[in-house]
Amino acid sequence: MTSIRRRLSIAQTALFSKRIKKKVVVFESDDWGSIRTPLDIGDEFKSFNLNLHKNPYHRFDTLESPTDIDNLLTTIENLSSAVGRKVKITLNYVLANPDFDKIKTSNYTQYFYESFPTTYDRYYGSTVGLDYVLKATENQLSLPQFHGREHVHAPYWLEKLRSGDKVLSKAFDLGFWGLGSDVYNLPGPKLQATFDARNESDLNFAHNSITEGVMLHKDLFGFKPKSFIPNNYTWPTTLDGVLLDNGIEFLQGMKKMANVNLNKEEKRSYALRRAGYKTKSGLINIVRNSSFEPSFYRDREKEIAKCLSEIRTAFFCKQPAVISTHRINYVGGLSEQNRIQNLKLFSRLVKTIVKEWPEVEFWNSVDLGENYRKI
């Protein structure tokens, strides 16, 4: 029944979306550059008295290592040779992480950050991972895009730390914050959702975060991003103009986006997004209608069949297959087998796609957005 509902959902979305005659696959991968679960904290998890291993992010997701990046991009390069066309992936980056020492020195009154290459160097003693991405981008295999300056609701986080929240304080001392709501459910905004604003002060913070984040992207990758995916799919449309002012043209996301309303007495609403069409402000919607997330499931093999089924439905409806596939699937710092197994599955998926649809093309998110604009 879940599979049937998923196909019906894709078909429903297609009714309100622009059609593309070609068979196109777009891989969109979020969370690159961001800390999640630190390396080597081992038994410290037990001291939280929370079932952290219930959440796959705590079992598998950590800052990507040079080996992780090299393995993914080498796999994509080898696949491109094997299938006779470029296989592309959009890597949605978080450009910075909290500077824990400076934040603590301020008694949690100010937010400070470090660029993700600085975090690379602190974790792995090297920034070569960035070099791998720059080379793959030059070869048109990867395309870094914007996922936010940070992946934390910094004003809310600092408030909870100042109030002495024991769990978040313990996590802070271990160098992270990203506790899943399924293991530690907090009132208020989503801790991981940078843009889940509660008031004008939060909006001002988000405004500055976007502007500085885009400039960091330009400094690190050599160009401004053209597309954006708000973390946790939560976004205040009042900030659309900030994106446009910073050169963002395309808005990635799911079929529905969680709206941000400063009037918290009102129930949160969700906006239905029409792929290829412009929002009221002029951003062009890119809508994910498929997923390949093997790290979230015990039976990882089934993800190939599920994803192929979703691609078939998208193509039947004259839609590009826009596939969500998060970083968690391609990192091995907490479980090397996680990366090894999923890269093999990814390779099988791509080869099966090309076998079933020999005419298929692989685009990145900006390719898709620019083609929508022509229709």
Short mmCIF file of the C-alpha atoms (twelve columns), coordinates in Angstrom:
data_MODEL
# 
_entry.id   MODEL 
# 
loop_
_atom_site.group_PDB 
_atom_site.id 
_atom_site.type_symbol 
_atom_site.label_atom_id 
_atom_site.label_alt_id 
_atom_site.label_comp_id 
_atom_site.label_asym_id 
_atom_site.label_seq_id 
_atom_site.Cartn_x 
_atom_site.Cartn_y 
_atom_site.Cartn_z 
_atom_site.pdbx_PDB_model_num 
ATOM 1   C CA . MET A 1   0.000  0.000  0.000   1 
ATOM 2   C CA . THR A 2   2.859  2.391  0.785   1 
ATOM 3   C CA . SER A 3   4.268  1.873  -2.719  1 
ATOM 4   C CA . ILE A 4   0.864  2.524  -4.295  1 
ATOM 5   C CA . ARG A 5   0.378  5.697  -2.234  1 
ATOM 6   C CA . ARG A 6   3.837  6.871  -3.245  1 
ATOM 7   C CA . ARG A 7   3.101  6.379  -6.952  1 
ATOM 8   C CA . LEU A 8   -0.240 8.145  -6.610  1 
ATOM 9   C CA . SER A 9   1.511  11.031 -4.855  1 
ATOM 10  C CA . ILE A 10  3.997  11.359 -7.741  1 
ATOM 11  C CA . ALA A 11  1.138  11.273 -10.259 1 
ATOM 12  C CA . GLN A 12  -0.788 13.896 -8.273  1 
ATOM 13  C CA . THR A 13  2.245  16.184 -8.190  1 
ATOM 14  C CA . ALA A 14  2.722  15.715 -11.946 1 
ATOM 15  C CA . LEU A 15  -0.756 17.095 -12.650 1 
ATOM 16  C CA . PHE A 16  0.365  20.498 -11.370 1 
ATOM 17  C CA . SER A 17  3.894  20.448 -12.810 1 
ATOM 18  C CA . LYS A 18  5.630  21.294 -16.043 1 
ATOM 19  C CA . ARG A 19  6.440  18.330 -18.232 1 
ATOM 20  C CA . ILE A 20  9.772  17.424 -19.782 1 
ATOM 21  C CA . LYS A 21  9.779  15.139 -22.802 1 
ATOM 22  C CA . LYS A 22  13.239 13.720 -22.148 1 
ATOM 23  C CA . LYS A 23  13.907 11.019 -19.580 1 
ATOM 24  C CA . VAL A 24  16.007 12.841 -16.993 1 
ATOM 25  C CA . VAL A 25  17.420 11.767 -13.616 1 
ATOM 26  C CA . VAL A 26  18.628 14.297 -11.036 1 
ATOM 27  C CA . PHE A 27  20.403 13.181 -7.851  1 
ATOM 28  C CA . GLU A 28  20.153 15.744 -5.023  1 
ATOM 29  C CA . SER A 29  22.206 15.069 -1.892  1 
ATOM 30  C CA . ASP A 30  21.913 17.205 1.258   1 
ATOM 31  C CA . ASP A 31  24.019 17.878 4.382   1 
ATOM 32  C CA . TRP A 32  27.550 18.003 2.977   1 
ATOM 33  C CA . GLY A 33  29.934 20.045 5.131   1 
ATOM 34  C CA . SER A 34  27.820 19.824 8.287   1 
ATOM 35  C CA . ILE A 35  28.701 18.100 11.541  1 
ATOM 36  C CA . ARG A 36  26.169 15.543 12.734  1 
ATOM 37  C CA . THR A 37  27.429 12.804 15.047  1 
ATOM 38  C CA . PRO A 38  31.092 13.279 16.057  1 
ATOM 39  C CA . LEU A 39  33.673 10.574 15.566  1 
ATOM 40  C CA . ASP A 40  34.922 8.428  18.449  1 
ATOM 41  C CA . ILE A 41  32.426 9.449  21.135  1 
ATOM 42  C CA . GLY A 42  31.766 5.762  21.777  1 
ATOM 43  C CA . ASP A 43  30.350 5.030  25.217  1 
ATOM 44  C CA . GLU A 44  29.573 8.716  25.781  1 
ATOM 45  C CA . PHE A 45  26.273 8.017  24.021  1 
ATOM 46  C CA . LYS A 46  25.233 5.838  26.954  1 
ATOM 47  C CA . SER A 47  25.531 8.739  29.375  1 
ATOM 48  C CA . PHE A 48  22.717 10.575 27.584  1 
ATOM 49  C CA . ASN A 49  20.206 7.963  28.814  1 
ATOM 50  C CA . LEU A 50  18.539 8.305  25.412  1 
ATOM 51  C CA . ASN A 51  18.066 5.690  22.731  1 
ATOM 52  C CA . LEU A 52  20.297 7.545  20.285  1 
ATOM 53  C CA . HIS A 53  20.943 4.488  18.143  1 
ATOM 54  C CA . LYS A 54  17.246 4.475  17.346  1 
ATOM 55  C CA . ASN A 55  18.052 7.292  14.918  1 
ATOM 56  C CA . PRO A 56  20.070 6.326  11.795  1 
ATOM 57  C CA . TYR A 57  21.772 9.728  11.773  1 
ATOM 58  C CA . HIS A 58  23.430 8.835  15.073  1 
ATOM 59  C CA . ARG A 59  24.443 5.413  13.788  1 
ATOM 60  C CA . PHE A 60  25.871 6.487  10.449  1 
ATOM 61  C CA . ASP A 61  25.994 10.222 9.734   1 
ATOM 62  C CA . THR A 62  29.130 12.211 10.453  1 
ATOM 63  C CA . LEU A 63  31.250 14.830 8.702   1 
ATOM 64  C CA . GLU A 64  32.460 13.393 5.403   1 
ATOM 65  C CA . SER A 65  36.123 12.418 5.274   1 
ATOM 66  C CA . PRO A 66  38.470 12.791 2.290   1 
ATOM 67  C CA . THR A 67  38.058 9.033  1.751   1 
ATOM 68  C CA . ASP A 68  34.258 9.360  1.703   1 
ATOM 69  C CA . ILE A 69  34.355 12.145 -0.879  1 
ATOM 70  C CA . ASP A 70  36.973 10.428 -3.012  1 
ATOM 71  C CA . ASN A 71  35.061 7.128  -2.993  1 
ATOM 72  C CA . LEU A 72  31.759 8.737  -4.001  1 
ATOM 73  C CA . LEU A 73  33.206 10.902 -6.754  1 
ATOM 74  C CA . THR A 74  35.428 8.097  -8.075  1 
ATOM 75  C CA . THR A 75  32.343 5.853  -8.199  1 
ATOM 76  C CA . ILE A 76  30.496 8.515  -10.201 1 
ATOM 77  C CA . GLU A 77  33.452 8.978  -12.552 1 
ATOM 78  C CA . ASN A 78  33.716 5.214  -13.129 1 
ATOM 79  C CA . LEU A 79  29.968 4.961  -13.695 1 
ATOM 80  C CA . SER A 80  30.145 7.757  -16.256 1 
ATOM 81  C CA . SER A 81  32.708 5.755  -18.208 1 
ATOM 82  C CA . ALA A 82  30.739 2.520  -17.831 1 
ATOM 83  C CA . VAL A 83  27.388 3.915  -19.034 1 
ATOM 84  C CA . GLY A 84  28.765 6.238  -21.695 1 
ATOM 85  C CA . ARG A 85  27.473 9.547  -20.339 1 
ATOM 86  C CA . LYS A 86  28.157 11.870 -17.418 1 
ATOM 87  C CA . VAL A 87  26.474 10.802 -14.192 1 
ATOM 88  C CA . LYS A 88  25.904 13.985 -12.194 1 
ATOM 89  C CA . ILE A 89  25.153 14.671 -8.540  1 
ATOM 90  C CA . THR A 90  24.131 17.902 -6.815  1 
ATOM 91  C CA . LEU A 91  25.916 18.199 -3.463  1 
ATOM 92  C CA . ASN A 92  23.968 20.589 -1.236  1 
ATOM 93  C CA . TYR A 93  26.472 22.108 1.167   1 
ATOM 94  C CA . VAL A 94  26.250 23.631 4.614   1 
ATOM 95  C CA . LEU A 95  29.087 26.140 4.442   1 
ATOM 96  C CA . ALA A 96  29.942 26.430 8.136   1 
ATOM 97  C CA . ASN A 97  29.690 24.819 11.561  1 
ATOM 98  C CA . PRO A 98  29.550 26.315 15.046  1 
ATOM 99  C CA . ASP A 99  32.814 27.431 16.601  1 
ATOM 100 C CA . PHE A 100 32.232 25.744 19.951  1 
ATOM 101 C CA . ASP A 101 35.148 27.357 21.770  1 
ATOM 102 C CA . LYS A 102 34.160 30.920 20.885  1 
ATOM 103 C CA . ILE A 103 30.491 30.278 21.651  1 
ATOM 104 C CA . LYS A 104 31.374 28.904 25.077  1 
ATOM 105 C CA . THR A 105 33.716 31.836 25.783  1 
ATOM 106 C CA . SER A 106 30.789 34.198 25.128  1 
ATOM 107 C CA . ASN A 107 28.715 32.277 27.716  1 
ATOM 108 C CA . TYR A 108 26.427 31.213 24.885  1 
ATOM 109 C CA . THR A 109 25.392 34.811 24.174  1 
ATOM 110 C CA . GLN A 110 26.858 35.007 20.654  1 
ATOM 111 C CA . TYR A 111 26.976 32.640 17.716  1 
ATOM 112 C CA . PHE A 112 30.327 32.100 16.019  1 
ATOM 113 C CA . TYR A 113 31.098 29.792 13.122  1 
ATOM 114 C CA . GLU A 114 33.961 28.248 11.182  1 
ATOM 115 C CA . SER A 115 33.946 27.350 7.464   1 
ATOM 116 C CA . PHE A 116 33.538 23.660 6.701   1 
ATOM 117 C CA . PRO A 117 37.157 23.293 5.408   1 
ATOM 118 C CA . THR A 118 38.266 24.445 8.871   1 
ATOM 119 C CA . THR A 119 36.078 21.693 10.326  1 
ATOM 120 C CA . TYR A 120 37.603 19.229 7.824   1 
ATOM 121 C CA . ASP A 121 41.058 20.182 9.081   1 
ATOM 122 C CA . ARG A 122 39.995 19.892 12.716  1 
ATOM 123 C CA . TYR A 123 38.467 16.428 12.168  1 
ATOM 124 C CA . TYR A 124 40.888 14.955 9.628   1 
ATOM 125 C CA . GLY A 125 43.961 17.183 9.545   1 
ATOM 126 C CA . SER A 126 43.353 17.940 5.860   1 
ATOM 127 C CA . THR A 127 41.147 19.967 3.530   1 
ATOM 128 C CA . VAL A 128 41.853 17.756 0.509   1 
ATOM 129 C CA . GLY A 129 38.173 16.730 0.418   1 
ATOM 130 C CA . LEU A 130 37.360 20.192 -0.924  1 
ATOM 131 C CA . ASP A 131 39.950 19.715 -3.670  1 
ATOM 132 C CA . TYR A 132 38.244 16.479 -4.757  1 
ATOM 133 C CA . VAL A 133 34.912 18.275 -5.058  1 
ATOM 134 C CA . LEU A 134 36.432 21.170 -7.001  1 
ATOM 135 C CA . LYS A 135 37.972 18.734 -9.499  1 
ATOM 136 C CA . ALA A 136 34.711 16.781 -9.920  1 
ATOM 137 C CA . THR A 137 32.849 20.065 -10.381 1 
ATOM 138 C CA . GLU A 138 35.299 21.127 -13.083 1 
ATOM 139 C CA . ASN A 139 34.593 17.795 -14.799 1 
ATOM 140 C CA . GLN A 140 30.813 18.429 -14.516 1 
ATOM 141 C CA . LEU A 141 30.208 15.362 -12.330 1 
ATOM 142 C CA . SER A 142 29.328 17.179 -9.093  1 
ATOM 143 C CA . LEU A 143 27.755 20.561 -8.479  1 
ATOM 144 C CA . PRO A 144 27.905 22.146 -4.999  1 
ATOM 145 C CA . GLN A 145 24.753 24.096 -4.145  1 
ATOM 146 C CA . PHE A 146 23.421 25.932 -1.079  1 
ATOM 147 C CA . HIS A 147 21.869 24.212 1.947   1 
ATOM 148 C CA . GLY A 148 22.447 27.063 4.407   1 
ATOM 149 C CA . ARG A 149 25.354 28.587 6.260   1 
ATOM 150 C CA . GLU A 150 24.718 26.259 9.240   1 
ATOM 151 C CA . HIS A 151 22.325 23.391 9.940   1 
ATOM 152 C CA . VAL A 152 21.167 24.517 13.376  1 
ATOM 153 C CA . HIS A 153 18.598 27.017 14.633  1 
ATOM 154 C CA . ALA A 154 21.368 28.996 16.319  1 
ATOM 155 C CA . PRO A 155 19.262 31.539 18.302  1 
ATOM 156 C CA . TYR A 156 17.088 28.783 19.812  1 
ATOM 157 C CA . TRP A 157 20.095 26.539 20.462  1 
ATOM 158 C CA . LEU A 158 21.942 29.295 22.351  1 
ATOM 159 C CA . GLU A 159 18.829 30.046 24.401  1 
ATOM 160 C CA . LYS A 160 18.574 26.392 25.460  1 
ATOM 161 C CA . LEU A 161 22.268 26.322 26.341  1 
ATOM 162 C CA . ARG A 162 21.957 29.508 28.429  1 
ATOM 163 C CA . SER A 163 19.001 27.967 30.244  1 
ATOM 164 C CA . GLY A 164 21.195 25.017 31.244  1 
ATOM 165 C CA . ASP A 165 19.492 22.273 29.219  1 
ATOM 166 C CA . LYS A 166 21.455 19.242 30.430  1 
ATOM 167 C CA . VAL A 167 21.162 17.133 27.292  1 
ATOM 168 C CA . LEU A 168 22.104 19.895 24.854  1 
ATOM 169 C CA . SER A 169 24.910 21.048 27.162  1 
ATOM 170 C CA . LYS A 170 26.348 17.525 27.231  1 
ATOM 171 C CA . ALA A 171 26.107 17.316 23.445  1 
ATOM 172 C CA . PHE A 172 27.767 20.735 23.137  1 
ATOM 173 C CA . ASP A 173 30.706 19.593 25.260  1 
ATOM 174 C CA . LEU A 174 31.079 16.614 22.892  1 
ATOM 175 C CA . GLY A 175 31.044 18.914 19.867  1 
ATOM 176 C CA . PHE A 176 27.590 18.469 18.378  1 
ATOM 177 C CA . TRP A 177 23.942 19.486 18.650  1 
ATOM 178 C CA . GLY A 178 21.933 17.409 16.162  1 
ATOM 179 C CA . LEU A 179 19.848 15.222 18.441  1 
ATOM 180 C CA . GLY A 180 16.912 13.760 16.558  1 
ATOM 181 C CA . SER A 181 13.448 14.756 17.755  1 
ATOM 182 C CA . ASP A 182 12.605 11.055 17.997  1 
ATOM 183 C CA . VAL A 183 15.143 10.675 20.817  1 
ATOM 184 C CA . TYR A 184 15.004 14.159 22.375  1 
ATOM 185 C CA . ASN A 185 11.869 16.112 21.551  1 
ATOM 186 C CA . LEU A 186 12.086 19.797 22.385  1 
ATOM 187 C CA . PRO A 187 9.280  22.360 22.417  1 
ATOM 188 C CA . GLY A 188 9.550  25.239 19.986  1 
ATOM 189 C CA . PRO A 189 11.193 25.283 16.566  1 
ATOM 190 C CA . LYS A 190 13.082 22.388 15.028  1 
ATOM 191 C CA . LEU A 191 16.629 22.427 16.354  1 
ATOM 192 C CA . GLN A 192 18.084 21.389 12.989  1 
ATOM 193 C CA . ALA A 193 15.985 23.894 10.999  1 
ATOM 194 C CA . THR A 194 17.979 27.105 10.608  1 
ATOM 195 C CA . PHE A 195 15.055 29.018 9.112   1 
ATOM 196 C CA . ASP A 196 12.213 27.977 11.468  1 
ATOM 197 C CA . ALA A 197 11.888 31.580 12.661  1 
ATOM 198 C CA . ARG A 198 9.832  32.521 15.734  1 
ATOM 199 C CA . ASN A 199 10.125 36.298 15.548  1 
ATOM 200 C CA . GLU A 200 11.704 39.193 13.667  1 
ATOM 201 C CA . SER A 201 15.026 38.644 15.438  1 
ATOM 202 C CA . ASP A 202 15.186 35.080 14.095  1 
ATOM 203 C CA . LEU A 203 14.334 36.359 10.610  1 
ATOM 204 C CA . ASN A 204 17.141 38.917 10.795  1 
ATOM 205 C CA . PHE A 205 19.553 36.178 11.846  1 
ATOM 206 C CA . ALA A 206 18.415 34.010 8.934   1 
ATOM 207 C CA . HIS A 207 18.747 36.942 6.521   1 
ATOM 208 C CA . ASN A 208 22.384 37.478 7.521   1 
ATOM 209 C CA . SER A 209 23.032 33.741 7.517   1 
ATOM 210 C CA . ILE A 210 21.898 33.447 3.893   1 
ATOM 211 C CA . THR A 211 23.894 36.441 2.692   1 
ATOM 212 C CA . GLU A 212 27.082 35.352 4.446   1 
ATOM 213 C CA . GLY A 213 26.530 31.722 3.446   1 
ATOM 214 C CA . VAL A 214 26.256 32.565 -0.247  1 
ATOM 215 C CA . MET A 215 29.480 34.579 -0.065  1 
ATOM 216 C CA . LEU A 216 31.211 31.676 1.689   1 
ATOM 217 C CA . HIS A 217 30.007 29.420 -1.127  1 
ATOM 218 C CA . LYS A 218 31.527 31.793 -3.684  1 
ATOM 219 C CA . ASP A 219 34.801 32.037 -1.762  1 
ATOM 220 C CA . LEU A 220 35.147 28.254 -1.372  1 
ATOM 221 C CA . PHE A 221 33.811 26.980 -4.708  1 
ATOM 222 C CA . GLY A 222 34.525 29.943 -6.956  1 
ATOM 223 C CA . PHE A 223 30.911 30.694 -7.926  1 
ATOM 224 C CA . LYS A 224 27.611 31.629 -6.337  1 
ATOM 225 C CA . PRO A 225 24.970 28.912 -6.042  1 
ATOM 226 C CA . LYS A 226 21.869 29.150 -8.210  1 
ATOM 227 C CA . SER A 227 19.729 26.711 -6.228  1 
ATOM 228 C CA . PHE A 228 18.870 26.331 -2.557  1 
ATOM 229 C CA . ILE A 229 17.319 23.684 -0.328  1 
ATOM 230 C CA . PRO A 230 16.270 24.911 3.155   1 
ATOM 231 C CA . ASN A 231 17.341 22.474 5.822   1 
ATOM 232 C CA . ASN A 232 14.507 20.398 7.281   1 
ATOM 233 C CA . TYR A 233 12.353 21.609 4.352   1 
ATOM 234 C CA . THR A 234 11.200 24.527 6.518   1 
ATOM 235 C CA . TRP A 235 11.147 28.007 5.024   1 
ATOM 236 C CA . PRO A 236 9.697  31.510 5.635   1 
ATOM 237 C CA . THR A 237 8.602  32.814 2.241   1 
ATOM 238 C CA . THR A 238 9.181  36.352 3.519   1 
ATOM 239 C CA . LEU A 239 12.882 35.635 2.895   1 
ATOM 240 C CA . ASP A 240 12.406 34.719 -0.783  1 
ATOM 241 C CA . GLY A 241 13.671 38.149 -1.750  1 
ATOM 242 C CA . VAL A 242 16.923 37.560 0.132   1 
ATOM 243 C CA . LEU A 243 17.543 34.458 -1.989  1 
ATOM 244 C CA . LEU A 244 16.828 36.355 -5.209  1 
ATOM 245 C CA . ASP A 245 19.051 39.259 -4.147  1 
ATOM 246 C CA . ASN A 246 21.884 36.754 -3.643  1 
ATOM 247 C CA . GLY A 247 21.520 35.153 -7.067  1 
ATOM 248 C CA . ILE A 248 19.418 32.104 -6.072  1 
ATOM 249 C CA . GLU A 249 16.959 31.238 -8.856  1 
ATOM 250 C CA . PHE A 250 15.816 27.680 -8.105  1 
ATOM 251 C CA . LEU A 251 14.209 26.296 -4.947  1 
ATOM 252 C CA . GLN A 252 14.787 22.594 -4.306  1 
ATOM 253 C CA . GLY A 253 12.503 20.637 -1.999  1 
ATOM 254 C CA . MET A 254 9.800  18.066 -1.525  1 
ATOM 255 C CA . LYS A 255 6.223  18.175 -2.806  1 
ATOM 256 C CA . LYS A 256 5.279  20.223 0.257   1 
ATOM 257 C CA . MET A 257 7.290  22.846 2.126   1 
ATOM 258 C CA . ALA A 258 6.668  23.649 5.777   1 
ATOM 259 C CA . ASN A 259 5.654  27.306 6.032   1 
ATOM 260 C CA . VAL A 260 6.972  29.517 8.810   1 
ATOM 261 C CA . ASN A 261 4.362  31.686 10.492  1 
ATOM 262 C CA . LEU A 262 5.408  34.023 13.295  1 
ATOM 263 C CA . ASN A 263 1.928  33.679 14.782  1 
ATOM 264 C CA . LYS A 264 2.549  30.450 16.683  1 
ATOM 265 C CA . GLU A 265 -1.088 30.184 17.708  1 
ATOM 266 C CA . GLU A 266 -1.850 29.138 14.159  1 
ATOM 267 C CA . LYS A 267 -1.254 25.555 13.084  1 
ATOM 268 C CA . ARG A 268 1.738  25.099 10.790  1 
ATOM 269 C CA . SER A 269 0.706  24.958 7.133   1 
ATOM 270 C CA . TYR A 270 2.368  23.227 4.203   1 
ATOM 271 C CA . ALA A 271 2.560  24.729 0.714   1 
ATOM 272 C CA . LEU A 272 2.050  22.434 -2.279  1 
ATOM 273 C CA . ARG A 273 4.872  23.078 -4.750  1 
ATOM 274 C CA . ARG A 274 4.458  22.914 -8.537  1 
ATOM 275 C CA . ALA A 275 7.588  21.644 -10.287 1 
ATOM 276 C CA . GLY A 276 8.889  24.022 -12.944 1 
ATOM 277 C CA . TYR A 277 6.546  26.844 -12.000 1 
ATOM 278 C CA . LYS A 278 7.537  30.040 -10.245 1 
ATOM 279 C CA . THR A 279 6.622  30.968 -6.703  1 
ATOM 280 C CA . LYS A 280 4.934  34.319 -6.135  1 
ATOM 281 C CA . SER A 281 8.364  35.857 -5.644  1 
ATOM 282 C CA . GLY A 282 9.801  34.376 -8.849  1 
ATOM 283 C CA . LEU A 283 11.828 31.369 -7.631  1 
ATOM 284 C CA . ILE A 284 11.467 28.287 -9.865  1 
ATOM 285 C CA . ASN A 285 10.414 25.150 -7.989  1 
ATOM 286 C CA . ILE A 286 12.377 21.901 -8.287  1 
ATOM 287 C CA . VAL A 287 10.398 19.081 -6.644  1 
ATOM 288 C CA . ARG A 288 11.788 15.750 -5.461  1 
ATOM 289 C CA . ASN A 289 9.578  12.840 -6.438  1 
ATOM 290 C CA . SER A 290 11.874 9.884  -5.761  1 
ATOM 291 C CA . SER A 291 14.327 8.787  -3.080  1 
ATOM 292 C CA . PHE A 292 17.322 6.528  -2.642  1 
ATOM 293 C CA . GLU A 293 18.065 6.412  1.093   1 
ATOM 294 C CA . PRO A 294 19.352 2.911  1.939   1 
ATOM 295 C CA . SER A 295 20.884 3.938  5.284   1 
ATOM 296 C CA . PHE A 296 17.399 4.490  6.709   1 
ATOM 297 C CA . TYR A 297 16.279 0.873  6.213   1 
ATOM 298 C CA . ARG A 298 17.303 -2.553 7.441   1 
ATOM 299 C CA . ASP A 299 16.717 -4.146 4.040   1 
ATOM 300 C CA . ARG A 300 18.829 -1.817 1.915   1 
ATOM 301 C CA . GLU A 301 18.432 -3.905 -1.216  1 
ATOM 302 C CA . LYS A 302 14.761 -2.917 -1.437  1 
ATOM 303 C CA . GLU A 303 15.732 0.719  -1.998  1 
ATOM 304 C CA . ILE A 304 16.780 -0.051 -5.566  1 
ATOM 305 C CA . ALA A 305 13.411 -1.571 -6.482  1 
ATOM 306 C CA . LYS A 306 11.516 1.224  -4.707  1 
ATOM 307 C CA . CYS A 307 13.526 3.953  -6.406  1 
ATOM 308 C CA . LEU A 308 13.119 2.339  -9.837  1 
ATOM 309 C CA . SER A 309 9.359  2.137  -9.278  1 
ATOM 310 C CA . GLU A 310 9.276  5.855  -8.470  1 
ATOM 311 C CA . ILE A 311 11.355 6.655  -11.560 1 
ATOM 312 C CA . ARG A 312 8.951  4.655  -13.743 1 
ATOM 313 C CA . THR A 313 6.017  6.610  -12.358 1 
ATOM 314 C CA . ALA A 314 7.806  9.940  -12.891 1 
ATOM 315 C CA . PHE A 315 8.689  9.074  -16.481 1 
ATOM 316 C CA . PHE A 316 5.162  7.814  -17.176 1 
ATOM 317 C CA . CYS A 317 3.912  11.232 -16.047 1 
ATOM 318 C CA . LYS A 318 6.481  13.033 -18.250 1 
ATOM 319 C CA . GLN A 319 8.398  14.225 -15.191 1 
ATOM 320 C CA . PRO A 320 12.118 14.205 -14.467 1 
ATOM 321 C CA . ALA A 321 13.035 11.776 -11.679 1 
ATOM 322 C CA . VAL A 322 14.421 14.054 -8.949  1 
ATOM 323 C CA . ILE A 323 15.966 11.715 -6.399  1 
ATOM 324 C CA . SER A 324 16.680 12.616 -2.781  1 
ATOM 325 C CA . THR A 325 19.802 10.830 -1.515  1 
ATOM 326 C CA . HIS A 326 21.364 12.311 1.628   1 
ATOM 327 C CA . ARG A 327 25.037 12.338 2.613   1 
ATOM 328 C CA . ILE A 328 24.362 9.761  5.332   1 
ATOM 329 C CA . ASN A 329 24.333 7.085  2.603   1 
ATOM 330 C CA . TYR A 330 27.904 7.777  1.480   1 
ATOM 331 C CA . VAL A 331 29.938 8.293  4.666   1 
ATOM 332 C CA . GLY A 332 31.873 5.657  6.555   1 
ATOM 333 C CA . GLY A 333 33.364 7.397  9.583   1 
ATOM 334 C CA . LEU A 334 30.978 5.660  12.004  1 
ATOM 335 C CA . SER A 335 30.486 2.550  9.866   1 
ATOM 336 C CA . GLU A 336 32.764 1.894  6.922   1 
ATOM 337 C CA . GLN A 337 30.381 -0.827 5.781   1 
ATOM 338 C CA . ASN A 338 27.641 1.800  5.454   1 
ATOM 339 C CA . ARG A 339 29.597 3.583  2.715   1 
ATOM 340 C CA . ILE A 340 30.859 0.429  0.996   1 
ATOM 341 C CA . GLN A 341 27.441 -1.221 0.808   1 
ATOM 342 C CA . ASN A 342 25.581 1.880  -0.354  1 
ATOM 343 C CA . LEU A 343 28.075 2.781  -3.084  1 
ATOM 344 C CA . LYS A 344 27.596 -0.699 -4.521  1 
ATOM 345 C CA . LEU A 345 23.830 -0.209 -4.421  1 
ATOM 346 C CA . PHE A 346 24.155 3.223  -6.019  1 
ATOM 347 C CA . SER A 347 26.225 1.734  -8.837  1 
ATOM 348 C CA . ARG A 348 23.638 -0.962 -9.422  1 
ATOM 349 C CA . LEU A 349 20.867 1.617  -9.430  1 
ATOM 350 C CA . VAL A 350 22.568 3.797  -12.050 1 
ATOM 351 C CA . LYS A 351 23.433 0.851  -14.299 1 
ATOM 352 C CA . THR A 352 19.866 -0.467 -14.048 1 
ATOM 353 C CA . ILE A 353 18.457 2.965  -14.913 1 
ATOM 354 C CA . VAL A 354 20.577 3.134  -18.058 1 
ATOM 355 C CA . LYS A 355 19.704 -0.452 -19.014 1 
ATOM 356 C CA . GLU A 356 15.955 0.182  -18.667 1 
ATOM 357 C CA . TRP A 357 16.027 3.643  -20.286 1 
ATOM 358 C CA . PRO A 358 19.022 3.764  -22.673 1 
ATOM 359 C CA . GLU A 359 18.171 7.336  -23.683 1 
ATOM 360 C CA . VAL A 360 18.260 8.663  -20.086 1 
ATOM 361 C CA . GLU A 361 20.222 11.806 -19.265 1 
ATOM 362 C CA . PHE A 362 21.657 12.756 -15.874 1 
ATOM 363 C CA . TRP A 363 21.329 16.424 -14.987 1 
ATOM 364 C CA . ASN A 364 22.170 18.469 -11.909 1 
ATOM 365 C CA . SER A 365 19.665 20.766 -10.205 1 
ATOM 366 C CA . VAL A 366 20.737 23.869 -12.112 1 
ATOM 367 C CA . ASP A 367 20.498 22.008 -15.430 1 
ATOM 368 C CA . LEU A 368 16.914 21.154 -14.536 1 
ATOM 369 C CA . GLY A 369 16.051 24.653 -13.360 1 
ATOM 370 C CA . GLU A 370 17.406 26.247 -16.513 1 
ATOM 371 C CA . ASN A 371 15.455 23.806 -18.685 1 
ATOM 372 C CA . TYR A 372 12.259 24.587 -16.763 1 
ATOM 373 C CA . ARG A 373 12.823 28.258 -17.471 1 
ATOM 374 C CA . LYS A 374 12.825 27.568 -21.219 1 
ATOM 375 C CA . ILE A 375 9.460  25.803 -21.159 1 
# 
